[in-house]
């Protein structure tokens, strides 16, 4: 008896979707796009910058309820994943490569701290949850440290393989089902620290009791490494050197992984493209970052084959520290980052300038201000000549129902790229 309930009509519908995804994946344009990513990630001198947009943040526009057919929970989850791929190609047509497979994650249960951190959410004016806050369990770090326990991890391989087989019976002949490594979010150490105690307490404790912060960071590092090594020992690490994103829709096509010595089968951490960031420390000095954060980030990055660093935080103030991270391959350049400084820092290296354009151009006004958007993209292109660059448009939370401007923004960005790279 399978625990997943999908009707016969839903199965027929999902087969049709899987067939369409497979047909799109076989188009010649997809091979050309793969080459764009390989050229970027492998440091080919004739590369051109790819440009993609992350869609899940504006699903109210991109995947509204009226586009779905499936009513069952299992059917809807599969439909959601395939429709995202199909609609991305049909409506946006950026440089994403249509997957020629259907990916699932391991069924994991990871208790990082010995308890769950409660979270409150809030809806915006349209009824969508976009705001949240943690109810921090650690009020006084020294007194409450005893609450923190070593991570306990469990994987249900049997359930994962049953789910894989269930999907294969529906459309595996059209779209192979593969298992990917779950995102190892435990590596973003300061995210975990703020989740536990809040930013104000984290910052103030650095001043009044710095030893306790080092104790916390060491605990978080050891926890992260324990989870990573556990996943490796359980055979859960899969080489992610193809059509997977290391972080935030930045794709991994590369010949630099797996690392030497890999002989197939379950991979090692050194065959894996990992990620980390420290958005929460933008309010401390570079010297404090070097003291309280860098030593622990060095340790969690060391096991990986390649590393993507950063999210929305400006990285230029702490570049002296970040540049020391082992296996650093891409670095996020957000709207708050000094593009000129980071271009000069990366020029002559193969570290990718992972540019996050300002989302206001797509998210605030209903029509797209085409000239301002062109100028915004052009500024990055001119600044990054001689620097390996990608454009990852993120954090657009609504396009006010105007999906046409999303595809148009990609088209205009490509025009500006073509002016400089062809």
N, C-alpha and C positions, 0 to 999 in steps of 0.2 A: 504494500500500500504506500503510494507516494504521498508526501506531506504537501505537495503542491497541486492545486486544483486549477486546471486550465480547460476550458470547454473545447469541444471539437472545432467549433467555428473560430475560436481564438487561435487554435493551432494552425488552421488553414491560413488565417490572416497573417500570423507571425512567419509562416513559411514564405508568403508573398513578400513580406518586408525583408526577410533574410536574403531572398533571391535578388531583390532590388539592390541591397547593399553590396552583395557579391558582384553584381554587374557593374556598379559604379566603381568598385575597387579594382576591376579589371580594365578600366579605361586607360589609354596611354598617358593621359595627363597625370595620373597618379604616380607612374614611374618617374615622370619629369619632376614632380614635387618631392618624391623621395630623394632625388639627386640634389635638389636645392638644400635639403636638410643635411645630407651627407657632406656636401661641399662646405657648409657652414661649420658643422661640428668637427669635421676632420681637418679644418684649416686649409682648405684648397684655395689657392690664390684667385681663382676665377669664380668665387662664390657670389651670390646675390642675396640680399637680406630677405628672408621669408616674412610674411605678415599674416597673423591669425588673430581671431577674437574669441575670447572665452564667453560662452553663451549662458551658462547655468545661472548666472546672477540676474539675467533678465528673462527668465523662463516665463514670467507672467505674459510676456509678449511672444517669446520664441516657441514655447511649448504650452499654450493655454489648454485648458481642459477639453475644449471642443475639438482638438485634433486627435484625441485618443479614441480607440475603439474598445480595447480590452477593459473588462470590469473586474476580473479577478486580480488579486494582489500580485501573484506571480506573473500573470500575463502582462499586467501594466508595467511591471519593473523591466521586463524584456523589451516591451514596446517602447518604453521611455528611452532606453539605451540605443536601440536601432533607429528610432525616429530622429534622435538628436543628430546622428551621423548623416542620415538621408537629407533632412531639412537643412543641415549646414551646407551641404553641397548644392542643393537646389536653390536655396534662398540667399546664401552668403558667398559661397565659392571662394573661400580664402585658401591658404596654403596647407591646410590640414590634408593629410593623406587618408582616404577612405580605408578603414581597416578591412582586411580580407579574412577576419576572424571575429568571434564574439568572446569578449573577455569576462571572466568572473573572478572574484576574490576568494581567498580561503575564508571559511567560517571561523573567525577568531574570537576569543574572549581574553582580553588583556586587562588585568587589574593593576594599574600602574602604581597606586599609592596605598592600597589596602582599604580604600573607600571610594565612593563616587562623589565627584564635586558637583553640587547642584547648580543649576543654571536657570535664570529667568529670561523669558523672551518678551518682546513687544512687537506689535504689528504697526505698520505704517497706515497712512490714511486710506490706502486701497485694500487693507486687510492682509498684507503680506508680511511675514515675519522677517525683519531685517536687522533688528536690534536685540541685544542680549547683554546680560551681565552674569558673572559668576558670583555665587554666594561663598566667599572664601572661608575655608575651614580653619586656616592657620591665622590666628589673631596675634599671637606672640611667638615668634619663630623659636626662641630658645625654649620656652615652656611647652610648645606644641610639637616640637620636633619628634617626640616619641610617637606621634600619630602616624608618621610616615613609615611605610613598610616596603620591603623589596617587592618588585613587580612579580606577579604570578600570571603565567601565560598558559593558554590552552588552545589547541586547534582541533576542530572536528573534521578530520580528513574524510571520514566515512560520509558525512553529510555533504561535504564539498564534492566528493566524487559522485555521489548520487545525484546532486543537482546538475553536475556536468553531464552525466549520462541522460538525465531527464531532458535536458535541452538538446543533446545530440540526437535523441529520438525524434525530436520535432523538426530540427532543421540542420543537423550536423552534416548532412550530405551536401548542403548548400553553403553553409558558413561554419567552418570548424570552431569548436568551443575550446578555449585555452584558459589556463589558470595563471593569473599574474600575482606578483607579490604585493600585498597590501602596502599602502603608503606608511612608511615608518616615521610617523609624526613625532615620536618621542625624542627625535634629535633636536628639535627646536626648544632648547633648554629653558630659555627665559619665558617662553610661552607657558611652560609648565609652572615656572615659579610664580608668574602673575596669576595663573589659574588658582594656585594654592593660597596666595597671601595678598594679592592686589598690588598695584603699582606703587601707591603711596608708601605702603609698609615695606615693600622691597627696596625702594630708594632710601628711605629713612634708616633702615637697618644697615645699609652699606656704611652709613656715617656713624651710627651709635654702637653698632656691634658687627663690624666687618667679618669677624671670624665665623659668625653664624651664617652669613651669606656664602662664604667659601664652603662651609659644611653642607649647606643646601645644594649648591652647584655641584659639589662632588657626589652627593646622593643622586641628583638628577642625571649626571653623567653616567654613574655606575648603573642606574636603572636602565638608561637608554642602551648602553652597551650590553647589558644582560638580555634585554628584549631582542636586540639585533643578533647576538650570538645564539640565542634560543631559536630564532627563526632560521638561522643558518643550519643549526644542528638538526632541526626538524625537516630539512629539505624544502623549506618554503621560499627560498630565494630563487628567483627566475631571472636569467639574463635579460635586462631591459635595454637592449641596444638597437631597438627598432621603433615601431610605431606605438611607443608609450611616451608619456610625458614625465619628465623628471620632477617638475613642479610647475603648476600654474600654466598648463597648455604649452610648455616649451618642449619640443619633441626631441627624441633621443637617437635618431638614426646616426650610427657611428661605427667605424671600424676599429675604434680604440678599446672596445669591450667585446668579448670577455678578456680578462687579463691573461697573460701567458700562463700556461699550465692547466687551463681548463680543458677537460676531456669529455664534456657533455654531461647530461643529467642535471641533478640539483646543483645550483651554482653556489659560489662563495660570495661573501660580501664584497670582495675585491672585484667581482664580475658585475657589480650592481651600481647603477647611477643613483646616488642618494641626494638628499637635499637637507638644508637647514636654514634658519634665519633667526633674527633677533629684533623684531619690530619693537619690542617692548622697552628697549634700552636707548631710545632716541633722546631721552632727557638726561643722560649722564655724559660726562666728558669722555673724550677718546682715551684718556689715561685710566679712567675708572673702568671703561670697557676692557682695556688691555689687562687690568688687574683682576677683575671679577668674572669676566666672561671668556676671554680668549683661551686660557689654558684648558678649559673644559670643552670648548668647541673644537680645539685641535684634536682632542682625544676622540670625540664622536665622529669626526670626519675621516680619521686615519684609516678605518677598515674599508671604506668605500673605494670603488674603482675610479669614479668621477663624482664631482659634487657641484650641485646648483646652490648658490647662496643668495638669500635675500627674498624680500617680498615687497612691502610698501615703504620700508624704512630707507632714508637716504644713507647710502653706504660710503660716500666720500669722506665724512669726518673720521671714520674708523678704518679707512682703507689700509693704513699702516698695519693694523691687526689682521684684517680680513685677508690681505694678500699673503699672509703666512699659512693660511689653511691648506692642508695637503689635498692634492687632486682637484683643485679648484678649476672648473671648466666654464661655468656661466655665472654671471652676477647680475642681479636684478637692478635696473636703473629706473627708479620710479620718478614721478613728476616732481618730487621734492629733492631729487639728486642733482648735483652739479655735473651736467653733461660734459662740459669742457674739461673739467678736472679728471673725470673718469675716462674720457676718450684718450687723454694724454697718458694716463696710467696704463691703459690696456693696449695702446698702439705698440705693435712689434711683438705682441704675445698672441696666443691662440685662445685666450679667455674671451668668451662671447659677451658682448655688451647687450644684455637682454632688456631692451627698452620697453617700458610700460607707458605708452602715450597717455596724456591727460584724458580721463573718461568724460570730462565735462562736455566735450565736443559732441558726444553721442547721447549723453544722459540728461542734459538740462533742457535744451530747446527741441521742439518737435521737428523742425526742419534742420538739416545739416548745413552749417555755415562752411561751405566748400572751400572758400579761399583761406579762411582761418585754419581749417584742418590741413590743407595743403602746406601752408606755411609752417605749421607745427611739425609735420612729418619732415619737411624739407630742412628745418633747423637741425634735427637729429642727423639726417643724412650728410649734411655739410660738415657737421661737427665730427662725425665718426669716420671720415675718409681714412682708409688704412686700418680700420678696426673692424673685426668680425662682429656683425650686428644682426639682431632679430627684433621684430616688432610683435609684442604680445599685448593686445588690447584687453584690459581686464577692468573689473569693478564698475561696469556699466549696469546699474540696477533697474533701469527701465529705458526703453526707447519710445515710450508713449504710444505704442501700437504701430509705430512707423518702422517696420522691418526693412523697407527699401533703403533707408539711409545707412543701414549696417553694411549691406552689400556695396553700396556706393562709396562708403568710407574705405573699403578694401580696394575698390577700383581706383580711387584717387591716390591712395598710398602707393599702389603699384605703378601708377603713372609717374609719380615723383621718383620712385626707385629706379625706373627704367631710364629716366633722364640722366642719371648719374652712373648707372652700372651697365649700360649698353651703348 
